[in-house]
Amino acid sequence: MDFKFQDIKLKFDNASVVLKIIYITAAVFIFTFLINSISFLFKSEGNFMIEWFGLSPHFNQFITKPWTIISYGFLHEGFFHILFNLLILYYFGNLFLNFFNEKQLLTYYFFGIIFGGIVFMLSYNYLPALQTKKAVLVGASAGVTAVLVGIATRIPNYILRFQFIGNVKLKIIAIIIVVLDVIQIPSGNAGGHLAHLGGALTGFLLSNNFNSGTDFINWTEQLFKPKKQKPFKTVYKNKKTANPKVRKTDEQQRKIDSILDKISKSGYEALSKEDKDFLFKIRKN
């Protein structure tokens, strides 16, 4: 038994960030339905996991359980709900990692979940059609949609090949996903679809920011890094040799932008072997 646990732990430690999210979400799903079965047998009302980790639209309940703005993204209401989300995350998350790194994927994913949750709460408090309805938000759809729309915004003309359908540009898939959420708002899960749109907007804005002067992704990474203490004495450096690491990073980012522009215009197949090797090395960093 101990060997099996160590084997599972080793597999988890060596997995990509996409697979780690999938493993954790699947484990939470199984645990949630075990709790639901126990609640049924003992005639207990409600589900402990949903009550304590699902996101309520009411601000007074959110204040007492602030962790729900993230934890709701690991809960799902049924098998097909989680299956659909995890399949999309696996496919488009791995595509995302071909052009961005794992920290950036986590930024898209969790900011999508957070902003989707905020849109959900605001909609139930300020939209007349939803103010009288009861709901609890669960599901990773907002985070998954942020990743999908984010990569589609960055490389919109990247071509995917589907059997029986043919070649489809990535931007078309993203547009279809967003349109489906819009037209399904009156269907009875309005808050959920609005949360998905919040995630889509997050992915779109984050990817567009790469073309601006301030890189939001790098800002979020620096935000959580511990600050180094400054020495008491001042050390003067030659301006020509100072901060070579930053200059190297800027050069890498310019090369990444150039490669992504090639992909956007001509597709991934147009890249040279050198360009593909460079993307592979960047992904590993």
PyRosetta script that sets phi, psi and omega in degrees:
from pyrosetta import init, pose_from_sequence

init()
pose = pose_from_sequence("MDFKFQDIKLKFDNASVVLKIIYITAAVFIFTFLINSISFLFKSEGNFMIEWFGLSPHFNQFITKPWTIISYGFLHEGFFHILFNLLILYYFGNLFLNFFNEKQLLTYYFFGIIFGGIVFMLSYNYLPALQTKKAVLVGASAGVTAVLVGIATRIPNYILRFQFIGNVKLKIIAIIIVVLDVIQIPSGNAGGHLAHLGGALTGFLLSNNFNSGTDFINWTEQLFKPKKQKPFKTVYKNKKTANPKVRKTDEQQRKIDSILDKISKSGYEALSKEDKDFLFKIRKN")
pose.set_psi(1, -41.9)
pose.set_omega(1, 179.5)
pose.set_phi(2, -64.5)
pose.set_psi(2, -37.6)
pose.set_omega(2, 179.6)
pose.set_phi(3, -63.9)
pose.set_psi(3, -41.9)
pose.set_omega(3, -179.9)
pose.set_phi(4, -64.7)
pose.set_psi(4, -40.6)
pose.set_omega(4, 178.9)
pose.set_phi(5, -62.8)
pose.set_psi(5, -43.5)
pose.set_omega(5, 179.3)
pose.set_phi(6, -64.6)
pose.set_psi(6, -35.4)
pose.set_omega(6, 179.1)
pose.set_phi(7, -66.5)
pose.set_psi(7, -41.8)
pose.set_omega(7, 178.1)
pose.set_phi(8, -66.0)
pose.set_psi(8, -42.1)
pose.set_omega(8, 179.6)
pose.set_phi(9, -62.8)
pose.set_psi(9, -41.6)
pose.set_omega(9, 179.4)
pose.set_phi(10, -64.2)
pose.set_psi(10, -41.9)
pose.set_omega(10, 179.4)
pose.set_phi(11, -64.7)
pose.set_psi(11, -39.6)
pose.set_omega(11, 179.4)
pose.set_phi(12, -66.6)
pose.set_psi(12, -44.9)
pose.set_omega(12, -178.4)
pose.set_phi(13, -61.7)
pose.set_psi(13, -32.9)
pose.set_omega(13, -176.8)
pose.set_phi(14, -91.5)
pose.set_psi(14, -2.4)
pose.set_omega(14, -177.7)
pose.set_phi(15, -77.2)
pose.set_psi(15, 157.8)
pose.set_omega(15, 174.0)
pose.set_phi(16, -70.9)
pose.set_psi(16, 166.4)
pose.set_omega(16, -179.0)
pose.set_phi(17, -63.5)
pose.set_psi(17, -31.5)
pose.set_omega(17, 178.0)
pose.set_phi(18, -63.4)
pose.set_psi(18, -47.5)
pose.set_omega(18, 180.0)
pose.set_phi(19, -66.7)
pose.set_psi(19, -35.0)
pose.set_omega(19, 177.9)
pose.set_phi(20, -62.3)
pose.set_psi(20, -43.2)
pose.set_omega(20, 176.9)
pose.set_phi(21, -62.3)
pose.set_psi(21, -42.0)
pose.set_omega(21, 179.9)
pose.set_phi(22, -63.8)
pose.set_psi(22, -45.1)
pose.set_omega(22, 179.8)
pose.set_phi(23, -60.6)
pose.set_psi(23, -47.0)
pose.set_omega(23, -177.9)
pose.set_phi(24, -65.0)
pose.set_psi(24, -44.4)
pose.set_omega(24, -179.1)
pose.set_phi(25, -63.4)
pose.set_psi(25, -41.5)
pose.set_omega(25, 178.5)
pose.set_phi(26, -64.7)
pose.set_psi(26, -40.6)
pose.set_omega(26, 179.3)
pose.set_phi(27, -64.1)
pose.set_psi(27, -41.6)
pose.set_omega(27, 178.0)
pose.set_phi(28, -64.8)
pose.set_psi(28, -38.6)
pose.set_omega(28, 178.9)
pose.set_phi(29, -60.9)
pose.set_psi(29, -46.4)
pose.set_omega(29, 179.6)
pose.set_phi(30, -63.3)
pose.set_psi(30, -44.9)
pose.set_omega(30, -179.2)
pose.set_phi(31, -63.3)
pose.set_psi(31, -40.1)
pose.set_omega(31, -179.5)
pose.set_phi(32, -61.4)
pose.set_psi(32, -41.4)
pose.set_omega(32, -178.8)
pose.set_phi(33, -77.7)
pose.set_psi(33, -22.9)
pose.set_omega(33, 170.2)
pose.set_phi(34, -66.4)
pose.set_psi(34, -44.2)
pose.set_omega(34, 176.8)
pose.set_phi(35, -61.9)
pose.set_psi(35, -39.4)
pose.set_omega(35, 179.5)
pose.set_phi(36, -63.8)
pose.set_psi(36, -38.8)
pose.set_omega(36, 178.5)
pose.set_phi(37, -67.2)
pose.set_psi(37, -41.6)
pose.set_omega(37, 178.3)
pose.set_phi(38, -64.6)
pose.set_psi(38, -41.5)
pose.set_omega(38, 178.1)
pose.set_phi(39, -61.1)
pose.set_psi(39, -38.3)
pose.set_omega(39, 179.1)
pose.set_phi(40, -65.5)
pose.set_psi(40, -44.0)
pose.set_omega(40, -177.8)
pose.set_phi(41, -64.5)
pose.set_psi(41, -34.6)
pose.set_omega(41, -178.7)
pose.set_phi(42, -97.7)
pose.set_psi(42, 12.3)
pose.set_omega(42, 177.8)
pose.set_phi(43, 54.0)
pose.set_psi(43, 39.2)
pose.set_omega(43, 178.4)
pose.set_phi(44, -90.4)
pose.set_psi(44, 135.2)
pose.set_omega(44, -177.9)
pose.set_phi(45, -79.2)
pose.set_psi(45, 137.4)
pose.set_omega(45, 176.1)
pose.set_phi(46, 78.7)
pose.set_psi(46, -177.1)
pose.set_omega(46, 179.3)
pose.set_phi(47, -127.7)
pose.set_psi(47, 123.2)
pose.set_omega(47, -177.1)
pose.set_phi(48, -53.8)
pose.set_psi(48, -43.4)
pose.set_omega(48, -176.8)
pose.set_phi(49, -65.0)
pose.set_psi(49, -44.4)
pose.set_omega(49, -179.5)
pose.set_phi(50, -67.0)
pose.set_psi(50, -41.4)
pose.set_omega(50, -177.2)
pose.set_phi(51, -65.7)
pose.set_psi(51, -36.9)
pose.set_omega(51, -174.6)
pose.set_phi(52, -98.9)
pose.set_psi(52, -17.0)
pose.set_omega(52, -176.2)
pose.set_phi(53, -125.7)
pose.set_psi(53, -9.3)
pose.set_omega(53, 172.5)
pose.set_phi(54, -79.0)
pose.set_psi(54, 155.1)
pose.set_omega(54, -176.4)
pose.set_phi(55, -92.7)
pose.set_psi(55, 119.0)
pose.set_omega(55, 175.8)
pose.set_phi(56, -85.1)
pose.set_psi(56, 146.8)
pose.set_omega(56, 178.2)
pose.set_phi(57, -77.7)
pose.set_psi(57, -9.3)
pose.set_omega(57, -175.9)
pose.set_phi(58, -87.5)
pose.set_psi(58, 127.1)
pose.set_omega(58, -175.7)
pose.set_phi(59, -62.5)
pose.set_psi(59, -36.6)
pose.set_omega(59, -178.9)
pose.set_phi(60, -65.6)
pose.set_psi(60, -33.6)
pose.set_omega(60, 176.3)
pose.set_phi(61, -76.4)
pose.set_psi(61, -35.0)
pose.set_omega(61, 179.0)
pose.set_phi(62, -65.0)
pose.set_psi(62, -37.4)
pose.set_omega(62, 179.9)
pose.set_phi(63, -60.7)
pose.set_psi(63, -36.5)
pose.set_omega(63, 179.9)
pose.set_phi(64, -80.4)
pose.set_psi(64, -17.4)
pose.set_omega(64, 179.2)
pose.set_phi(65, -136.8)
pose.set_psi(65, 67.1)
pose.set_omega(65, -174.7)
pose.set_phi(66, -66.5)
pose.set_psi(66, -21.8)
pose.set_omega(66, -179.7)
pose.set_phi(67, -66.1)
pose.set_psi(67, -16.3)
pose.set_omega(67, -176.6)
pose.set_phi(68, -67.4)
pose.set_psi(68, -16.6)
pose.set_omega(68, 178.5)
pose.set_phi(69, -66.1)
pose.set_psi(69, -17.8)
pose.set_omega(69, 175.7)
pose.set_phi(70, -113.6)
pose.set_psi(70, -42.3)
pose.set_omega(70, -173.5)
pose.set_phi(71, -63.1)
pose.set_psi(71, -27.6)
pose.set_omega(71, -179.4)
pose.set_phi(72, -60.3)
pose.set_psi(72, -27.1)
pose.set_omega(72, -178.0)
pose.set_phi(73, -69.8)
pose.set_psi(73, -10.8)
pose.set_omega(73, 179.1)
pose.set_phi(74, -102.9)
pose.set_psi(74, 0.8)
pose.set_omega(74, 179.2)
pose.set_phi(75, -104.9)
pose.set_psi(75, 147.5)
pose.set_omega(75, 177.8)
pose.set_phi(76, -140.8)
pose.set_psi(76, 149.9)
pose.set_omega(76, -173.4)
pose.set_phi(77, -87.7)
pose.set_psi(77, -12.8)
pose.set_omega(77, -179.3)
pose.set_phi(78, -168.5)
pose.set_psi(78, 172.1)
pose.set_omega(78, -175.1)
pose.set_phi(79, -63.1)
pose.set_psi(79, -45.7)
pose.set_omega(79, -177.5)
pose.set_phi(80, -70.0)
pose.set_psi(80, -29.3)
pose.set_omega(80, 176.4)
pose.set_phi(81, -61.3)
pose.set_psi(81, -51.4)
pose.set_omega(81, -179.2)
pose.set_phi(82, -71.5)
pose.set_psi(82, -36.5)
pose.set_omega(82, -179.1)
pose.set_phi(83, -62.1)
pose.set_psi(83, -45.8)
pose.set_omega(83, -179.1)
pose.set_phi(84, -62.4)
pose.set_psi(84, -45.8)
pose.set_omega(84, -178.9)
pose.set_phi(85, -63.5)
pose.set_psi(85, -45.1)
pose.set_omega(85, -175.7)
pose.set_phi(86, -72.8)
pose.set_psi(86, -31.6)
pose.set_omega(86, 175.7)
pose.set_phi(87, -65.6)
pose.set_psi(87, -43.6)
pose.set_omega(87, 178.2)
pose.set_phi(88, -65.4)
pose.set_psi(88, -42.8)
pose.set_omega(88, 179.1)
pose.set_phi(89, -62.3)
pose.set_psi(89, -42.1)
pose.set_omega(89, -179.0)
pose.set_phi(90, -63.3)
pose.set_psi(90, -46.3)
pose.set_omega(90, -175.4)
pose.set_phi(91, -71.2)
pose.set_psi(91, -54.2)
pose.set_omega(91, -175.4)
pose.set_phi(92, -81.0)
pose.set_psi(92, -24.6)
pose.set_omega(92, 175.4)
pose.set_phi(93, -66.4)
pose.set_psi(93, -41.7)
pose.set_omega(93, 177.5)
pose.set_phi(94, -68.8)
pose.set_psi(94, -34.9)
pose.set_omega(94, 174.1)
pose.set_phi(95, -64.7)
pose.set_psi(95, -41.6)
pose.set_omega(95, 178.0)
pose.set_phi(96, -56.4)
pose.set_psi(96, -41.2)
pose.set_omega(96, -177.5)
pose.set_phi(97, -71.9)
pose.set_psi(97, -11.0)
pose.set_omega(97, 173.7)
pose.set_phi(98, -74.3)
pose.set_psi(98, -17.3)
pose.set_omega(98, -175.2)
pose.set_phi(99, -125.9)
pose.set_psi(99, -16.9)
pose.set_omega(99, 178.0)
pose.set_phi(100, -129.1)
pose.set_psi(100, 171.0)
pose.set_omega(100, 177.9)
pose.set_phi(101, -98.0)
pose.set_psi(101, 177.3)
pose.set_omega(101, -173.9)
pose.set_phi(102, -67.8)
pose.set_psi(102, -35.8)
pose.set_omega(102, 177.7)
pose.set_phi(103, -62.1)
pose.set_psi(103, -39.1)
pose.set_omega(103, 179.4)
pose.set_phi(104, -67.7)
pose.set_psi(104, -38.2)
pose.set_omega(104, 177.1)
pose.set_phi(105, -62.1)
pose.set_psi(105, -43.1)
pose.set_omega(105, 178.3)
pose.set_phi(106, -62.5)
pose.set_psi(106, -37.0)
pose.set_omega(106, 178.5)
pose.set_phi(107, -63.0)
pose.set_psi(107, -49.0)
pose.set_omega(107, 178.0)
pose.set_phi(108, -59.4)
pose.set_psi(108, -48.4)
pose.set_omega(108, -173.0)
pose.set_phi(109, -63.0)
pose.set_psi(109, -51.6)
pose.set_omega(109, -174.6)
pose.set_phi(110, -78.2)
pose.set_psi(110, -33.0)
pose.set_omega(110, 173.7)
pose.set_phi(111, -67.2)
pose.set_psi(111, -33.7)
pose.set_omega(111, 175.1)
pose.set_phi(112, -63.3)
pose.set_psi(112, -43.8)
pose.set_omega(112, 178.0)
pose.set_phi(113, -63.4)
pose.set_psi(113, -45.1)
pose.set_omega(113, -177.8)
pose.set_phi(114, -65.0)
pose.set_psi(114, -49.4)
pose.set_omega(114, -178.0)
pose.set_phi(115, -68.2)
pose.set_psi(115, -35.2)
pose.set_omega(115, 175.0)
pose.set_phi(116, -61.2)
pose.set_psi(116, -40.5)
pose.set_omega(116, 177.4)
pose.set_phi(117, -65.4)
pose.set_psi(117, -38.3)
pose.set_omega(117, 178.1)
pose.set_phi(118, -65.0)
pose.set_psi(118, -43.4)
pose.set_omega(118, 177.3)
pose.set_phi(119, -60.3)
pose.set_psi(119, -41.3)
pose.set_omega(119, 178.7)
pose.set_phi(120, -59.3)
pose.set_psi(120, -48.6)
pose.set_omega(120, -178.7)
pose.set_phi(121, -65.6)
pose.set_psi(121, -43.6)
pose.set_omega(121, 179.9)
pose.set_phi(122, -63.0)
pose.set_psi(122, -39.0)
pose.set_omega(122, -178.0)
pose.set_phi(123, -65.8)
pose.set_psi(123, -38.0)
pose.set_omega(123, -179.1)
pose.set_phi(124, -78.2)
pose.set_psi(124, -14.1)
pose.set_omega(124, 178.8)
pose.set_phi(125, -100.4)
pose.set_psi(125, -22.0)
pose.set_omega(125, -173.3)
pose.set_phi(126, -125.4)
pose.set_psi(126, -11.9)
pose.set_omega(126, 176.6)
pose.set_phi(127, -93.7)
pose.set_psi(127, 122.4)
pose.set_omega(127, -174.9)
pose.set_phi(128, -55.0)
pose.set_psi(128, -36.6)
pose.set_omega(128, -176.4)
pose.set_phi(129, -67.8)
pose.set_psi(129, -19.0)
pose.set_omega(129, -174.7)
pose.set_phi(130, -112.7)
pose.set_psi(130, -10.2)
pose.set_omega(130, -173.1)
pose.set_phi(131, -63.0)
pose.set_psi(131, -28.4)
pose.set_omega(131, -177.3)
pose.set_phi(132, -94.9)
pose.set_psi(132, 0.4)
pose.set_omega(132, -176.0)
pose.set_phi(133, -99.2)
pose.set_psi(133, 151.1)
pose.set_omega(133, 177.5)
pose.set_phi(134, -101.3)
pose.set_psi(134, 141.3)
pose.set_omega(134, 180.0)
pose.set_phi(135, -163.0)
pose.set_psi(135, 156.0)
pose.set_omega(135, 171.6)
pose.set_phi(136, -133.4)
pose.set_psi(136, 130.3)
pose.set_omega(136, -177.0)
pose.set_phi(137, -89.9)
pose.set_psi(137, 127.4)
pose.set_omega(137, 173.0)
pose.set_phi(138, -138.1)
pose.set_psi(138, 154.2)
pose.set_omega(138, 175.3)
pose.set_phi(139, 118.8)
pose.set_psi(139, 150.3)
pose.set_omega(139, -177.8)
pose.set_phi(140, -91.9)
pose.set_psi(140, 8.8)
pose.set_omega(140, -171.8)
pose.set_phi(141, -57.4)
pose.set_psi(141, -39.1)
pose.set_omega(141, -178.8)
pose.set_phi(142, -63.3)
pose.set_psi(142, -42.7)
pose.set_omega(142, 178.3)
pose.set_phi(143, -68.3)
pose.set_psi(143, -42.2)
pose.set_omega(143, 179.2)
pose.set_phi(144, -63.5)
pose.set_psi(144, -42.6)
pose.set_omega(144, 179.5)
pose.set_phi(145, -65.2)
pose.set_psi(145, -35.6)
pose.set_omega(145, 177.2)
pose.set_phi(146, -61.9)
pose.set_psi(146, -41.5)
pose.set_omega(146, 178.3)
pose.set_phi(147, -66.4)
pose.set_psi(147, -45.9)
pose.set_omega(147, -178.4)
pose.set_phi(148, -62.5)
pose.set_psi(148, -51.1)
pose.set_omega(148, -178.6)
pose.set_phi(149, -68.2)
pose.set_psi(149, -33.3)
pose.set_omega(149, 178.8)
pose.set_phi(150, -61.9)
pose.set_psi(150, -47.0)
pose.set_omega(150, -179.5)
pose.set_phi(151, -72.6)
pose.set_psi(151, -33.1)
pose.set_omega(151, 177.6)
pose.set_phi(152, -67.6)
pose.set_psi(152, -33.3)
pose.set_omega(152, 177.5)
pose.set_phi(153, -70.4)
pose.set_psi(153, -35.1)
pose.set_omega(153, -178.1)
pose.set_phi(154, -76.5)
pose.set_psi(154, -40.9)
pose.set_omega(154, 179.5)
pose.set_phi(155, -128.8)
pose.set_psi(155, 68.3)
pose.set_omega(155, -172.0)
pose.set_phi(156, -61.3)
pose.set_psi(156, -29.7)
pose.set_omega(156, -175.4)
pose.set_phi(157, -96.7)
pose.set_psi(157, 10.6)
pose.set_omega(157, 175.4)
pose.set_phi(158, -63.5)
pose.set_psi(158, 131.1)
pose.set_omega(158, -173.0)
pose.set_phi(159, -99.9)
pose.set_psi(159, 130.2)
pose.set_omega(159, 174.1)
pose.set_phi(160, -110.3)
pose.set_psi(160, 141.2)
pose.set_omega(160, -178.9)
pose.set_phi(161, -107.3)
pose.set_psi(161, 125.1)
pose.set_omega(161, 179.7)
pose.set_phi(162, -118.8)
pose.set_psi(162, 138.0)
pose.set_omega(162, 177.2)
pose.set_phi(163, -66.6)
pose.set_psi(163, 139.0)
pose.set_omega(163, -179.3)
pose.set_phi(164, 72.9)
pose.set_psi(164, -10.9)
pose.set_omega(164, 179.8)
pose.set_phi(165, -112.6)
pose.set_psi(165, -45.4)
pose.set_omega(165, -178.7)
pose.set_phi(166, 105.2)
pose.set_psi(166, -153.7)
pose.set_omega(166, -177.5)
pose.set_phi(167, -81.8)
pose.set_psi(167, 132.8)
pose.set_omega(167, 178.9)
pose.set_phi(168, -135.1)
pose.set_psi(168, 131.2)
pose.set_omega(168, 177.3)
pose.set_phi(169, -73.4)
pose.set_psi(169, 146.9)
pose.set_omega(169, -176.4)
pose.set_phi(170, -60.2)
pose.set_psi(170, -36.3)
pose.set_omega(170, -179.0)
pose.set_phi(171, -65.4)
pose.set_psi(171, -30.4)
pose.set_omega(171, 178.4)
pose.set_phi(172, -67.5)
pose.set_psi(172, -40.7)
pose.set_omega(172, 178.0)
pose.set_phi(173, -62.0)
pose.set_psi(173, -44.7)
pose.set_omega(173, 179.7)
pose.set_phi(174, -62.6)
pose.set_psi(174, -42.4)
pose.set_omega(174, 179.6)
pose.set_phi(175, -63.2)
pose.set_psi(175, -41.3)
pose.set_omega(175, 179.3)
pose.set_phi(176, -62.5)
pose.set_psi(176, -43.5)
pose.set_omega(176, 179.5)
pose.set_phi(177, -60.8)
pose.set_psi(177, -45.0)
pose.set_omega(177, -178.7)
pose.set_phi(178, -66.4)
pose.set_psi(178, -44.1)
pose.set_omega(178, -179.6)
pose.set_phi(179, -62.8)
pose.set_psi(179, -40.5)
pose.set_omega(179, 178.3)
pose.set_phi(180, -60.9)
pose.set_psi(180, -38.9)
pose.set_omega(180, 177.6)
pose.set_phi(181, -66.8)
pose.set_psi(181, -39.7)
pose.set_omega(181, -179.1)
pose.set_phi(182, -63.9)
pose.set_psi(182, -47.1)
pose.set_omega(182, -175.4)
pose.set_phi(183, -74.4)
pose.set_psi(183, -15.9)
pose.set_omega(183, -179.9)
pose.set_phi(184, -94.6)
pose.set_psi(184, 2.2)
pose.set_omega(184, -179.8)
pose.set_phi(185, -56.2)
pose.set_psi(185, -41.7)
pose.set_omega(185, -179.8)
pose.set_phi(186, -76.7)
pose.set_psi(186, 1.6)
pose.set_omega(186, -170.4)
pose.set_phi(187, -75.3)
pose.set_psi(187, -14.0)
pose.set_omega(187, -178.2)
pose.set_phi(188, 123.5)
pose.set_psi(188, -14.3)
pose.set_omega(188, 175.4)
pose.set_phi(189, -120.5)
pose.set_psi(189, 50.8)
pose.set_omega(189, -175.0)
pose.set_phi(190, -59.6)
pose.set_psi(190, -44.5)
pose.set_omega(190, -178.3)
pose.set_phi(191, -61.5)
pose.set_psi(191, -39.7)
pose.set_omega(191, 179.3)
pose.set_phi(192, -64.6)
pose.set_psi(192, -44.5)
pose.set_omega(192, -179.5)
pose.set_phi(193, -68.5)
pose.set_psi(193, -34.1)
pose.set_omega(193, 175.8)
pose.set_phi(194, -66.9)
pose.set_psi(194, -36.4)
pose.set_omega(194, 176.1)
pose.set_phi(195, -63.9)
pose.set_psi(195, -40.1)
pose.set_omega(195, 176.7)
pose.set_phi(196, -59.7)
pose.set_psi(196, -42.0)
pose.set_omega(196, 179.4)
pose.set_phi(197, -66.2)
pose.set_psi(197, -33.9)
pose.set_omega(197, 174.4)
pose.set_phi(198, -62.6)
pose.set_psi(198, -40.2)
pose.set_omega(198, 176.2)
pose.set_phi(199, -65.5)
pose.set_psi(199, -40.9)
pose.set_omega(199, 178.6)
pose.set_phi(200, -61.6)
pose.set_psi(200, -43.0)
pose.set_omega(200, 178.6)
pose.set_phi(201, -63.6)
pose.set_psi(201, -37.8)
pose.set_omega(201, 178.0)
pose.set_phi(202, -61.0)
pose.set_psi(202, -49.1)
pose.set_omega(202, 179.4)
pose.set_phi(203, -61.4)
pose.set_psi(203, -40.2)
pose.set_omega(203, 179.7)
pose.set_phi(204, -64.1)
pose.set_psi(204, -46.0)
pose.set_omega(204, -177.9)
pose.set_phi(205, -68.8)
pose.set_psi(205, -40.2)
pose.set_omega(205, 179.7)
pose.set_phi(206, -63.8)
pose.set_psi(206, -42.9)
pose.set_omega(206, -179.6)
pose.set_phi(207, -69.8)
pose.set_psi(207, -38.1)
pose.set_omega(207, 177.7)
pose.set_phi(208, -64.6)
pose.set_psi(208, -28.4)
pose.set_omega(208, -178.2)
pose.set_phi(209, -66.9)
pose.set_psi(209, -22.2)
pose.set_omega(209, 178.4)
pose.set_phi(210, -63.5)
pose.set_psi(210, -21.6)
pose.set_omega(210, -179.6)
pose.set_phi(211, -91.5)
pose.set_psi(211, -1.2)
pose.set_omega(211, -178.5)
pose.set_phi(212, -98.8)
pose.set_psi(212, 175.3)
pose.set_omega(212, -177.4)
pose.set_phi(213, -70.7)
pose.set_psi(213, -29.1)
pose.set_omega(213, -178.3)
pose.set_phi(214, -105.5)
pose.set_psi(214, 121.5)
pose.set_omega(214, -178.5)
pose.set_phi(215, -89.2)
pose.set_psi(215, 105.0)
pose.set_omega(215, -176.0)
pose.set_phi(216, -63.7)
pose.set_psi(216, -35.4)
pose.set_omega(216, -179.1)
pose.set_phi(217, -63.3)
pose.set_psi(217, -47.0)
pose.set_omega(217, 178.4)
pose.set_phi(218, -63.6)
pose.set_psi(218, -34.4)
pose.set_omega(218, 178.5)
pose.set_phi(219, -63.2)
pose.set_psi(219, -43.3)
pose.set_omega(219, 179.6)
pose.set_phi(220, -67.6)
pose.set_psi(220, -34.1)
pose.set_omega(220, 177.8)
pose.set_phi(221, -67.1)
pose.set_psi(221, -41.1)
pose.set_omega(221, -179.9)
pose.set_phi(222, -70.4)
pose.set_psi(222, -28.3)
pose.set_omega(222, -176.7)
pose.set_phi(223, -60.7)
pose.set_psi(223, -36.3)
pose.set_omega(223, -175.2)
pose.set_phi(224, -98.7)
pose.set_psi(224, 4.6)
pose.set_omega(224, 176.3)
pose.set_phi(225, -85.9)
pose.set_psi(225, 138.6)
pose.set_omega(225, 178.2)
pose.set_phi(226, -65.6)
pose.set_psi(226, 138.8)
pose.set_omega(226, -179.7)
pose.set_phi(227, -79.1)
pose.set_psi(227, 138.1)
pose.set_omega(227, 178.4)
pose.set_phi(228, -81.6)
pose.set_psi(228, 141.0)
pose.set_omega(228, 178.6)
pose.set_phi(229, -72.8)
pose.set_psi(229, 136.9)
pose.set_omega(229, 179.7)
pose.set_phi(230, -81.0)
pose.set_psi(230, 141.6)
pose.set_omega(230, 177.4)
pose.set_phi(231, -68.6)
pose.set_psi(231, 157.3)
pose.set_omega(231, -178.1)
pose.set_phi(232, -71.5)
pose.set_psi(232, -33.4)
pose.set_omega(232, -179.6)
pose.set_phi(233, -94.9)
pose.set_psi(233, 151.2)
pose.set_omega(233, 179.9)
pose.set_phi(234, -88.2)
pose.set_psi(234, 130.9)
pose.set_omega(234, 178.9)
pose.set_phi(235, -112.1)
pose.set_psi(235, 124.7)
pose.set_omega(235, -179.5)
pose.set_phi(236, -91.0)
pose.set_psi(236, 132.9)
pose.set_omega(236, -177.5)
pose.set_phi(237, -118.8)
pose.set_psi(237, 151.6)
pose.set_omega(237, 175.0)
pose.set_phi(238, -70.0)
pose.set_psi(238, 126.3)
pose.set_omega(238, -176.4)
pose.set_phi(239, -61.9)
pose.set_psi(239, -28.9)
pose.set_omega(239, -177.3)
pose.set_phi(240, -71.4)
pose.set_psi(240, -28.6)
pose.set_omega(240, -176.4)
pose.set_phi(241, -109.2)
pose.set_psi(241, -3.5)
pose.set_omega(241, -176.3)
pose.set_phi(242, -71.5)
pose.set_psi(242, 142.4)
pose.set_omega(242, 173.4)
pose.set_phi(243, 54.0)
pose.set_psi(243, 54.1)
pose.set_omega(243, 179.7)
pose.set_phi(244, -65.9)
pose.set_psi(244, -27.8)
pose.set_omega(244, -177.6)
pose.set_phi(245, -64.0)
pose.set_psi(245, -40.4)
pose.set_omega(245, -179.7)
pose.set_phi(246, -66.6)
pose.set_psi(246, -40.8)
pose.set_omega(246, -179.4)
pose.set_phi(247, -64.3)
pose.set_psi(247, -39.2)
pose.set_omega(247, 178.3)
pose.set_phi(248, -64.0)
pose.set_psi(248, -40.7)
pose.set_omega(248, 179.6)
pose.set_phi(249, -64.5)
pose.set_psi(249, -40.1)
pose.set_omega(249, 178.3)
pose.set_phi(250, -62.7)
pose.set_psi(250, -41.1)
pose.set_omega(250, 178.8)
pose.set_phi(251, -64.5)
pose.set_psi(251, -41.0)
pose.set_omega(251, 178.1)
pose.set_phi(252, -62.7)
pose.set_psi(252, -42.5)
pose.set_omega(252, -178.7)
pose.set_phi(253, -64.5)
pose.set_psi(253, -38.3)
pose.set_omega(253, 178.2)
pose.set_phi(254, -64.8)
pose.set_psi(254, -38.6)
pose.set_omega(254, 179.1)
pose.set_phi(255, -68.5)
pose.set_psi(255, -39.1)
pose.set_omega(255, 176.6)
pose.set_phi(256, -60.9)
pose.set_psi(256, -45.2)
pose.set_omega(256, 179.3)
pose.set_phi(257, -60.3)
pose.set_psi(257, -40.5)
pose.set_omega(257, 179.5)
pose.set_phi(258, -64.2)
pose.set_psi(258, -42.2)
pose.set_omega(258, 179.7)
pose.set_phi(259, -66.2)
pose.set_psi(259, -41.8)
pose.set_omega(259, 179.9)
pose.set_phi(260, -65.9)
pose.set_psi(260, -33.1)
pose.set_omega(260, 175.6)
pose.set_phi(261, -65.0)
pose.set_psi(261, -38.9)
pose.set_omega(261, 176.4)
pose.set_phi(262, -61.2)
pose.set_psi(262, -44.3)
pose.set_omega(262, -179.6)
pose.set_phi(263, -64.1)
pose.set_psi(263, -42.5)
pose.set_omega(263, -178.9)
pose.set_phi(264, -61.4)
pose.set_psi(264, -36.4)
pose.set_omega(264, -176.3)
pose.set_phi(265, -86.7)
pose.set_psi(265, -40.2)
pose.set_omega(265, -170.4)
pose.set_phi(266, -123.6)
pose.set_psi(266, -5.5)
pose.set_omega(266, -179.9)
pose.set_phi(267, 93.6)
pose.set_psi(267, 164.2)
pose.set_omega(267, -176.1)
pose.set_phi(268, -63.1)
pose.set_psi(268, -32.8)
pose.set_omega(268, -176.6)
pose.set_phi(269, -64.8)
pose.set_psi(269, -19.9)
pose.set_omega(269, -177.9)
pose.set_phi(270, -77.6)
pose.set_psi(270, -10.4)
pose.set_omega(270, -178.2)
pose.set_phi(271, -72.5)
pose.set_psi(271, 147.4)
pose.set_omega(271, 174.7)
pose.set_phi(272, -79.7)
pose.set_psi(272, 166.9)
pose.set_omega(272, 178.4)
pose.set_phi(273, -61.2)
pose.set_psi(273, -36.0)
pose.set_omega(273, 178.9)
pose.set_phi(274, -63.6)
pose.set_psi(274, -41.9)
pose.set_omega(274, 178.5)
pose.set_phi(275, -63.7)
pose.set_psi(275, -43.8)
pose.set_omega(275, -179.8)
pose.set_phi(276, -65.0)
pose.set_psi(276, -40.5)
pose.set_omega(276, 177.7)
pose.set_phi(277, -64.0)
pose.set_psi(277, -37.9)
pose.set_omega(277, 179.2)
pose.set_phi(278, -64.7)
pose.set_psi(278, -44.9)
pose.set_omega(278, 177.5)
pose.set_phi(279, -61.3)
pose.set_psi(279, -39.0)
pose.set_omega(279, -179.9)
pose.set_phi(280, -64.1)
pose.set_psi(280, -42.0)
pose.set_omega(280, 179.6)
pose.set_phi(281, -66.7)
pose.set_psi(281, -40.6)
pose.set_omega(281, 179.1)
pose.set_phi(282, -63.2)
pose.set_psi(282, -39.3)
pose.set_omega(282, -179.4)
pose.set_phi(283, -62.6)
pose.set_psi(283, -34.2)
pose.set_omega(283, -177.9)
pose.set_phi(284, -75.7)
pose.set_psi(284, -19.5)
pose.set_omega(284, -177.5)
pose.set_phi(285, -79.0)
pose.dump_pdb("model.pdb")
